[in-house]
Amino acid sequence: MTDVESGRRSRMVALLAAVLLGVMPSTAGAYTISNELSTGCHEQITSAALRTARKDLPTAAPLATTDGERALVDDLQFTPDRRAL
């Protein structure tokens, strides 16, 4: 086998491997929120980070919310940490 043929074969094998890996099904991680059946972790992590930023940075003070923004917060699918808001 010549170097040219060996190179072509290597490229074909690499292409086939890439195609196979691209079409193979895999598991997907889902983003969950806290509800009656499970405890969410993202809310806790985000709230803790926001509390830390609010405590450590004078420029990270809570912003005043409008009635419309307050309605959006009130309609969230999880209960936000009010200290972080």
VOBA-1610 file (N, C-alpha, C; in pm, whole numbers, padded with zeros to 5 digits, always signed):
BEGIN
Met+00086-00117+00000Met+00000+00000+00000Met+00091+00123+00000Thr+00061+00216-00086Thr+00142+00337-00096Thr+00100+00438+00010Asp+00183+00541+00027Asp+00152+00647+00124Asp+00023+00719+00089Val-00001+00739-00041Val-00123+00807-00086Val-00245+00722-00051Glu-00239+00592-00079Glu-00351+00504-00048Glu-00372+00495+00103Ser-00265+00491+00179Ser-00275+00486+00324Ser-00339+00613+00379Gly-00304+00728+00322Gly-00362+00855+00365Gly-00511+00861+00335Arg-00549+00814+00216Arg-00691+00812+00178Arg-00770+00721+00271Arg-00711+00604+00296Arg-00780+00509+00385Arg-00796+00568+00525Ser-00695+00636+00576Ser-00703+00698+00709Ser-00812+00805+00712Arg-00818+00884+00606Arg-00922+00988+00600Arg-01061+00928+00592Met-01076+00820+00516Met-01206+00753+00506Met-01249+00694+00639Val-01157+00633+00710Val-01187+00576+00842Val-01226+00688+00938Ala-01154+00799+00935Ala-01185+00912+01023Ala-01322+00969+00989Leu-01353+00981+00860Leu-01483+01033+00818Leu-01595+00939+00862Leu-01576+00811+00843Leu-01677+00713+00885Leu-01699+00717+01035Ala-01591+00727+01111Ala-01603+00736+01257Ala-01679+00862+01298Ala-01649+00975+01234Ala-01718+01100+01266Ala-01866+01091+01234Val-01900+01031+01120Val-02041+01016+01082Val-02112+00924+01181Leu-02050+00813+01216Leu-02113+00720+01310Leu-02133+00785+01447Leu-02035+00858+01494Leu-02051+00926+01623Leu-02157+01035+01617Gly-02171+01096+01501Gly-02269+01203+01486Gly-02412+01155+01483Val-02434+01032+01435Val-02571+00982+01423Val-02611+00888+01535Met-02518+00852+01622Met-02551+00763+01732Met-02632+00837+01838Pro-02739+00776+01888Pro-02816+00842+01993Pro-02737+00846+02124Ser-02762+00946+02200Ser-02697+00957+02330Ser-02798+01009+02431Thr-02762+00998+02556Thr-02851+01048+02659Thr-02841+01199+02666Ala-02950+01261+02704Ala-02953+01407+02716Ala-02981+01444+02860Gly-02906+01538+02910Gly-02931+01588+03044Gly-03039+01694+03038Ala-03137+01683+03122Ala-03248+01778+03120Ala-03234+01878+03234Tyr-03279+01997+03208Tyr-03281+02101+03310Tyr-03412+02086+03386Thr-03404+02064+03515Thr-03525+02051+03596Thr-03532+02166+03695Ile-03652+02195+03734Ile-03673+02297+03835Ile-03735+02232+03957Ser-03728+02300+04065Ser-03785+02249+04189Ser-03937+02241+04175Asn-03993+02129+04214Asn-04138+02113+04211Asn-04180+02017+04322Glu-04301+01971+04318Glu-04352+01883+04423Glu-04283+01748+04424Leu-04227+01707+04310Leu-04168+01574+04298Leu-04016+01571+04311Ser-03951+01684+04286Ser-03805+01685+04293Ser-03754+01821+04341Thr-03634+01818+04393Thr-03572+01943+04434Thr-03476+01987+04325Gly-03487+02109+04284Gly-03399+02161+04181Gly-03270+02213+04243Cys-03161+02201+04170Cys-03035+02251+04223Cys-02997+02385+04160His-03045+02410+04040His-03006+02533+03970His-03054+02658+04043Glu-03172+02651+04099Glu-03225+02767+04170Glu-03138+02800+04292Gln-03098+02696+04364Gln-03015+02716+04483Gln-02878+02773+04446Ile-02818+02719+04343Ile-02685+02766+04299Ile-02693+02910+04252Thr-02793+02941+04170Thr-02808+03076+04117Thr-02839+03176+04227Ser-02927+03139+04318Ser-02961+03230+04428Ser-02840+03256+04517Ala-02762+03152+04545Ala-02643+03169+04628Ala-02541+03260+04559Ala-02522+03242+04429Ala-02429+03327+04355Ala-02477+03472+04353Leu-02607+03491+04335Leu-02661+03627+04333Leu-02650+03692+04471Arg-02677+03617+04578Arg-02661+03672+04713Arg-02517+03713+04740Thr-02423+03629+04696Thr-02281+03660+04715Thr-02242+03785+04639Ala-02288+03797+04516Ala-02256+03916+04437Ala-02318+04040+04501Arg-02441+04030+04546Arg-02507+04145+04609Arg-02432+04186+04736Lys-02382+04088+04811Lys-02313+04116+04936Lys-02174+04177+04910Asp-02103+04124+04812Asp-01963+04162+04791Asp-01942+04281+04699Leu-02036+04308+04611Leu-02017+04414+04513Leu-02117+04528+04534Pro-02070+04648+04558Pro-02163+04759+04578Pro-02242+04792+04452Thr-02192+04754+04338Thr-02262+04783+04212Thr-02366+04677+04177Ala-02384+04576+04262Ala-02477+04467+04232Ala-02604+04477+04316Ala-02639+04596+04356Ala-02761+04613+04436Ala-02884+04575+04353Pro-02989+04529+04420Pro-03112+04495+04347Pro-03167+04617+04275Leu-03220+04594+04157Leu-03281+04700+04079Leu-03429+04709+04115Ala-03483+04827+04108Ala-03626+04844+04131Ala-03702+04776+04017Thr-03810+04711+04053Thr-03889+04641+03952Thr-04019+04715+03927Thr-04066+04703+03806Thr-04196+04760+03771Thr-04304+04660+03809Asp-04428+04701+03800Asp-04538+04610+03829Asp-04538+04491+03732Gly-04504+04517+03607Gly-04498+04409+03508Gly-04388+04309+03538Glu-04271+04360+03578Glu-04161+04270+03613Glu-04193+04190+03739Arg-04258+04253+03835Arg-04298+04184+03957Arg-04397+04072+03923Ala-04488+04098+03828Ala-04583+03995+03786Ala-04509+03876+03724Leu-04404+03903+03646Leu-04325+03794+03588Leu-04256+03713+03697Val-04199+03779+03796Val-04133+03709+03906Val-04235+03626+03983Asp-04352+03682+04005Asp-04456+03609+04078Asp-04505+03487+04002Asp-04492+03485+03869Asp-04539+03373+03787Asp-04431+03270+03756Leu-04314+03283+03815Leu-04209+03185+03791Leu-04253+03047+03835Gln-04198+02944+03772Gln-04234+02807+03806Gln-04166+02760+03933Phe-04081+02840+03989Phe-04015+02806+04115Phe-04023+02929+04205Thr-03999+02909+04331Thr-04004+03020+04425Thr-03864+03079+04437Pro-03845+03199+04387Pro-03711+03259+04395Pro-03677+03298+04537Asp-03549+03304+04564Asp-03500+03348+04693Asp-03522+03498+04700Arg-03614+03543+04779Arg-03649+03686+04786Arg-03532+03771+04834Arg-03441+03711+04912Arg-03324+03789+04958Arg-03232+03821+04840Ala-03235+03738+04737Ala-03148+03759+04622Ala-03207+03862+04525Leu-03336+03881+04532Leu-03400+03975+04440Leu-03379+04115+04492
//
